[in-house]
Amino acid sequence: MRTDTANACTHPLAFVRAQRGWSYQRLARVVARRARDLGVANMAAERQKVWRWEHRGVVPDRVSQLALAAELGVPSEKVESHPWPAWLPTGDAVRVDYPWNPAGAITALLDVVDNAMMDRRGFLTISGDGVAALSSAWLSLEPARLTDALAGGRVDAQIVAQLEHSVPGLRQMDERLGGEGVRRLADAELGVVTDLLAHGSYDERLGGRLHTTAAELARVAGWVSFDAGFHTAAQRYWVTALHAAHAADERIIGANVFKNMALQCIDFGRPREALELADGAIASVGGISGRVRGMLEMRLARAQAALGNAADCSRAIANSEKALTHASKEDPSWSVWFDEAEFRAQVGLCYADLGNLRQADEWLAGALDRQPLSRVRDRATYLLRRASVCVDLGKLDEACLLAKEAVPLLGGTRSRRNANRAAELRRRLRRWPGDAIAREVDRLLSEAA
């Protein structure tokens, strides 16, 4: 399952820009302005040089680094002691060099539960549904049995089965609450599995099940971190998930991880890396069909659309639709998410990226008509995306109605990605500064997101 695609989309500067909403040009201007404070009055504010820092491995000159550090609040001493880009405040670079064996997977798991969450004590702040889920997951276990296993005792089938049972619940919570509401709980569950793998005693069969559970928990933890805007943490979890999946010989889980990583690259405007990851995902599962293949082909379609490759995108969409017709009860439970509604939504997003707005509107409308109401966060996503398409089509009244429908859903889920989509829609609505309804929707979106 190993592939160089694990290295994709890892430059810390991309995350610094995303966290602050900076384009390449905006960052270039920030650096030039700060450079004037350092006595360099004629620094050119060129977006190309920032792009080269991020994509070509070019190291910024000392003044540029000190100027950026001043803007980010990083002491100049750290710039000197930690060579570029290690001093950037996204944290350490994402490690990808763990050995591809069970011992390497356990090391990756130990590292991620120590480092991916900056403040693990924050787990104490979980309330409401989070507490209920945590209680139901562990009250049915005998405390002494779990304690003994964590202390190096025997891990039995009941413990492993209960851990496996918790994963679908996390996925459902993510659909209803958004990534921020689930992130700490997923990390805590992963910590328990990691401790059992590192310190418990188990046979080969139970060890494989523990690695499989760790892989899926790390994938979920990465997904909810991505949704909540913690992008470096997401990558750490996903790299760890790949190692755990490899140790368990679960190629389908690994492919799903690559699919998630590809979407992150699409969000960050790195479609070529997304294409590499999507290709790697498809190659890793061979000739399987059904929902999983449909999901992977659709991610390939999204990457091709982001690159503007209409013909290749259409081919991948057709392959996805064909694979979906072979969906069966043997498909993994997590793949049920990829149903007709999600297929239509993703096709709509492909057309939006290709600039085919009328087709995008039709497909997104069809997706919303078929989407289960339980998928609160995803419904908000597609309402916002369709509203943006409607604005671009000049259908302002319809866009405002869609946005109003999304507002209460945004309030009920904590998703940084949807907050960013709401902000993008607000920028579009400001094309009509004299329209009272557009101003009202702008205000509502601002308050909700």
C-alpha positions in Angstrom: 0.0 0.0 0.0 3.0 2.3 0.4 3.1 5.2 -2.1 4.9 8.5 -2.5 1.4 10.1 -2.4 1.7 10.1 1.4 4.1 13.1 0.9 1.6 15.2 -1.0 0.2 18.5 0.3 2.5 18.9 3.3 4.1 22.4 3.0 3.5 24.3 6.2 3.1 27.6 4.3 -0.1 26.4 2.7 -1.6 25.9 6.1 -0.4 29.3 7.4 -2.1 31.0 4.4 -5.3 29.0 4.8 -5.6 29.7 8.5 -5.4 33.4 7.8 -7.3 33.5 4.5 -4.2 34.8 2.6 -3.9 34.4 -1.2 -0.3 34.3 -2.6 -0.7 38.0 -3.5 -2.0 39.0 -0.1 0.9 37.2 1.6 3.4 38.9 -0.7 2.0 42.3 0.3 2.1 41.4 4.0 5.8 40.5 3.7 6.6 43.6 1.8 4.8 45.8 4.3 6.6 44.2 7.2 9.9 44.4 5.4 9.5 48.2 5.3 9.4 48.2 9.1 12.8 46.3 9.0 14.3 49.0 6.8 13.8 47.4 3.3 11.5 49.9 1.5 11.6 48.5 -2.0 10.7 44.8 -1.6 8.6 43.6 -4.5 5.2 42.2 -3.6 5.0 39.5 -6.2 2.7 36.5 -5.8 5.1 34.3 -7.9 7.8 34.3 -5.3 5.4 33.1 -2.6 4.2 30.4 -5.0 7.9 29.3 -5.5 8.4 29.2 -1.7 5.5 26.8 -1.4 5.8 24.7 -4.6 9.4 24.8 -5.8 11.4 24.5 -2.6 12.8 28.0 -2.8 13.9 29.3 0.6 12.9 33.0 1.2 15.7 35.4 1.9 16.4 36.3 5.5 14.6 39.7 5.4 11.5 38.0 3.9 11.5 35.4 6.7 12.0 37.9 9.4 9.2 40.0 7.9 6.8 37.1 7.8 7.8 36.0 11.4 7.0 39.5 12.6 3.6 39.3 11.1 3.0 35.8 12.6 4.4 36.7 16.0 7.3 34.3 15.8 10.5 35.4 17.6 13.4 36.2 15.3 15.5 33.8 17.4 13.3 30.9 16.3 13.8 31.9 12.7 17.6 31.6 13.2 17.4 28.3 15.2 14.8 26.5 13.1 15.6 26.5 9.3 12.8 27.3 6.9 10.0 26.1 7.0 10.3 24.5 10.5 9.7 27.8 12.3 6.3 28.4 10.8 3.6 28.2 13.5 1.8 25.2 12.1 4.1 23.0 14.2 6.6 20.4 13.1 6.5 19.0 9.6 4.3 16.0 9.1 6.4 12.9 9.6 6.0 10.3 6.8 9.1 8.0 7.3 7.7 5.4 9.7 8.6 1.8 8.9 5.9 0.0 7.0 5.4 -2.8 9.6 3.3 -3.3 12.8 6.0 -1.7 14.9 6.1 1.3 12.7 2.4 1.6 12.8 2.4 1.6 16.6 5.1 4.2 16.6 3.0 6.4 14.3 0.0 5.9 16.5 1.9 6.8 19.7 3.2 10.0 18.0 -0.2 11.1 16.7 -2.0 10.7 20.0 0.8 12.7 21.6 1.0 15.5 19.0 -2.1 15.9 16.8 -4.1 17.5 19.5 -2.3 20.5 20.9 -4.2 20.3 24.3 -5.4 16.8 25.2 -6.9 18.2 28.4 -9.5 19.9 26.2 -11.2 16.5 26.1 -12.8 17.5 29.4 -14.8 20.1 27.6 -16.9 17.6 25.7 -20.6 18.0 26.5 -24.0 17.0 25.3 -23.9 14.3 22.6 -20.2 13.8 23.1 -20.6 12.8 26.7 -23.5 10.5 25.9 -21.5 8.7 23.2 -18.5 8.3 25.4 -20.6 6.9 28.2 -22.4 4.4 26.0 -19.1 3.3 24.6 -17.4 2.4 27.9 -20.1 1.7 30.5 -20.8 -1.6 29.0 -17.1 -2.7 29.5 -15.9 -4.1 32.8 -13.5 -1.4 34.1 -11.2 -4.0 35.6 -10.9 -5.9 32.3 -10.0 -2.7 30.4 -7.6 -1.5 33.0 -5.8 -4.8 33.1 -5.5 -4.7 29.3 -4.1 -1.2 29.2 -1.6 -2.2 31.9 -0.2 -5.0 29.7 -2.8 -7.7 30.4 -4.7 -9.8 27.9 -6.8 -8.0 25.4 -9.9 -10.0 24.8 -12.5 -10.1 22.0 -15.1 -8.2 24.0 -12.9 -5.2 24.3 -12.0 -5.2 20.7 -15.6 -5.6 19.6 -16.7 -2.6 21.7 -14.0 -0.5 20.2 -15.0 -1.5 16.7 -18.6 -0.7 17.6 -17.7 2.9 18.5 -16.5 3.8 15.0 -19.9 4.0 13.2 -21.2 6.2 16.0 -18.4 8.7 15.4 -19.2 8.8 11.8 -22.9 9.5 12.5 -21.9 12.2 15.0 -19.7 13.9 12.4 -22.7 14.0 10.0 -24.9 15.7 12.6 -22.4 17.9 14.6 -19.5 18.7 12.2 -15.9 18.0 12.8 -15.3 20.4 15.6 -17.9 18.7 17.7 -16.4 15.2 17.3 -12.6 15.9 17.0 -11.6 15.4 20.6 -13.8 12.3 21.1 -12.2 10.6 18.0 -8.8 11.4 19.4 -9.6 10.0 22.8 -11.0 6.7 21.2 -7.8 6.4 19.1 -5.7 6.9 22.3 -7.3 3.9 23.9 -6.7 1.7 20.9 -3.1 2.9 20.7 -2.5 2.1 24.3 -3.8 -1.4 23.9 -1.6 -2.0 20.8 1.4 -0.6 22.5 1.0 -2.2 26.0 -1.6 -4.9 25.8 -1.2 -8.6 25.1 -3.1 -10.1 22.2 -2.9 -12.8 19.5 -2.3 -12.1 15.8 -6.0 -12.2 15.0 -7.0 -9.6 17.6 -3.9 -7.6 16.8 -5.1 -7.3 13.2 -8.6 -6.2 14.4 -7.0 -3.6 16.6 -4.8 -2.2 13.8 -7.9 -2.1 11.6 -9.8 -0.2 14.2 -6.9 2.2 14.7 -6.7 2.8 11.0 -10.4 3.8 10.7 -10.3 5.8 13.9 -7.2 7.7 12.7 -8.9 8.3 9.3 -12.0 9.6 11.1 -9.9 11.8 13.4 -8.2 13.2 10.3 -11.5 13.9 8.5 -13.0 15.7 11.5 -9.8 17.7 12.0 -9.9 18.6 8.3 -13.5 19.7 8.6 -12.7 21.8 11.7 -9.8 23.6 10.0 -6.9 21.7 11.7 -5.1 20.7 8.5 -1.7 19.7 9.8 -3.4 17.5 12.4 -5.5 16.0 9.7 -2.4 15.0 7.8 -0.8 13.5 10.8 -3.8 11.3 11.5 -4.0 10.3 7.9 -0.4 9.3 7.6 -0.9 7.2 10.8 -4.0 5.7 9.3 -2.1 4.5 6.3 0.5 2.8 8.5 -2.2 1.1 10.6 -4.1 0.0 7.5 -0.9 -1.4 6.0 -0.2 -3.4 9.2 -3.8 -4.8 9.1 -3.5 -5.5 5.3 -6.6 -3.3 4.8 -6.0 -1.8 1.4 -9.6 -0.4 1.1 -9.2 1.7 4.2 -5.9 3.0 2.9 -7.6 3.9 -0.4 -10.2 5.8 1.6 -7.5 7.7 3.4 -5.9 8.7 0.1 -9.4 9.9 -1.1 -9.6 12.2 1.9 -6.2 13.5 1.4 -7.0 14.2 -2.3 -10.0 16.4 -1.2 -7.8 18.4 1.1 -5.5 19.1 -1.8 -8.4 20.2 -3.9 -9.5 22.6 -1.2 -6.0 24.0 -1.1 -5.8 24.6 -4.8 -3.3 21.7 -5.4 -5.1 19.6 -8.0 -2.1 17.8 -9.4 -1.3 16.4 -6.0 -5.0 15.5 -5.6 -4.8 13.7 -9.0 -1.8 11.7 -7.8 -3.5 10.7 -4.6 -6.8 9.7 -6.4 -4.8 7.6 -8.8 -3.0 6.0 -5.9 -6.2 5.2 -4.2 -7.7 3.5 -7.3 -4.5 1.6 -8.0 -4.4 0.3 -4.4 -7.7 -1.5 -4.6 -7.3 -3.3 -7.9 -10.4 -4.2 -9.9 -13.0 -4.0 -7.1 -16.4 -2.4 -8.0 -19.3 -1.2 -5.9 -19.6 1.9 -3.7 -15.9 2.1 -2.8 -14.8 2.1 -6.5 -17.5 4.7 -7.2 -16.2 6.9 -4.4 -12.6 6.7 -5.6 -13.5 7.3 -9.3 -15.5 10.4 -8.2 -12.6 11.8 -6.3 -10.5 11.3 -9.5 -13.3 13.2 -11.3 -13.0 16.1 -8.8 -9.3 16.3 -9.3 -9.7 16.3 -13.1 -12.3 19.0 -12.9 -10.1 21.2 -10.7 -7.4 20.8 -13.4 -9.9 21.9 -16.1 -9.8 18.5 -17.8 -13.4 18.1 -18.9 -13.0 14.9 -21.0 -11.1 13.1 -18.3 -13.6 14.3 -15.7 -16.5 13.0 -17.7 -14.8 9.6 -18.1 -14.2 9.3 -14.3 -17.8 10.3 -13.6 -19.0 7.6 -16.0 -16.8 5.0 -14.3 -18.1 6.1 -10.9 -21.7 5.8 -12.0 -21.0 2.3 -13.5 -19.3 1.2 -10.2 -22.2 2.5 -8.2 -24.7 0.3 -10.1 -22.8 -2.7 -8.6 -23.3 -1.6 -5.0 -24.1 -4.5 -2.7 -24.4 -5.6 0.9 -20.8 -6.7 0.8 -19.6 -3.1 0.5 -18.0 -1.7 3.7 -20.5 -0.1 6.0 -18.8 3.3 5.8 -19.3 3.4 2.0 -23.1 3.6 2.3 -22.5 7.4 2.5 -21.9 7.3 -1.2 -25.4 7.0 -2.4 -27.3 8.6 -5.3 -27.6 11.9 -3.5 -23.9 12.2 -2.9 -23.1 11.0 -6.4 -25.3 13.8 -7.8 -23.8 16.4 -5.5 -20.2 15.5 -6.5 -21.1 15.6 -10.2 -22.6 19.1 -9.5 -19.3 20.2 -7.9 -17.3 18.9 -10.9 -19.4 21.0 -13.2 -19.1 24.0 -11.0 -15.3 23.7 -11.1 -15.4 23.3 -14.9 -17.6 26.4 -15.2 -20.6 24.6 -16.5 -23.0 26.5 -14.1 -26.4 25.4 -15.4 -25.4 21.7 -15.2 -24.0 22.3 -11.8 -27.2 23.9 -10.6 -29.3 21.0 -12.0 -27.1 18.3 -10.4 -26.9 20.0 -7.0 -30.7 20.5 -7.0 -31.2 16.8 -7.6 -28.8 16.0 -4.8 -30.6 18.2 -2.3 -33.9 16.6 -3.3 -32.6 13.1 -2.5 -30.3 13.8 0.5 -31.2 12.3 3.9 -32.1 15.0 6.4 -29.8 13.3 8.9 -26.8 14.6 7.0 -27.0 18.0 8.5 -23.5 19.2 7.8 -23.5 17.9 4.2 -26.9 19.5 3.5 -25.5 22.8 4.6 -22.5 22.3 2.3 -24.6 21.7 -0.8 -27.1 24.4 -0.1 -24.2 26.9 0.1 -22.5 25.5 -3.0 -25.7 25.7 -5.0 -26.4 29.2 -3.7 -23.0 30.3 -5.0 -23.8 28.8 -8.4 -27.1 30.6 -8.5 -25.5 33.9 -7.7 -23.1 33.3 -10.6 -26.1 32.5 -12.8 -27.7 35.8 -11.8 -30.5 34.0 -9.9 -30.2 36.1 -6.8 -33.6 35.4 -5.3 -33.1 31.7 -5.5 -29.6 32.0 -4.0 -31.0 33.9 -1.1 -33.6 31.3 -0.4 -31.0 28.5 -0.4 -28.7 30.5 1.9 -31.6 31.1 4.3 -32.3 27.4 4.4 -28.6 26.8 5.2 -28.3 29.3 8.1 -29.9 27.1 10.9 -27.9 24.1 9.7 -24.7 26.1 10.0 -25.6 27.0 13.6 -26.1 23.4 14.5 -22.9 22.1 13.1 -19.3 23.3 13.7 -17.6 23.0 10.4 -14.7 25.4 9.4 -15.1 24.3 5.8 -18.7 25.3 5.7 -17.8 28.6 7.4 -15.4 29.2 4.6 -18.1 28.4 2.0 -20.5 30.8 3.8 -17.8 33.5 3.6 -17.3 32.9 -0.1 -21.1 33.2 -0.7 -21.1 36.5 1.2 -18.5 37.8 -1.1 -20.6 36.9 -4.0 -23.7 38.5 -2.5 -21.9 41.8 -2.1 -22.1 42.2 -5.9 -25.6 43.5 -5.1 -25.0 46.1 -2.3 -28.3 47.8 -3.0 -30.5 44.7 -2.6 -32.1 44.5 0.8 -32.6 40.7 0.8 -29.0 40.1 -0.2 -27.8 42.4 2.7 -30.1 40.5 5.1 -28.7 37.1 4.0 -25.2 38.5 4.3 -25.9 39.4 7.9 -27.5 36.0 8.7 -24.6 34.1 7.3 -22.1 36.2 9.2 -23.9 35.5 12.5 -24.3 31.8 11.8 -20.8 31.0 10.6 
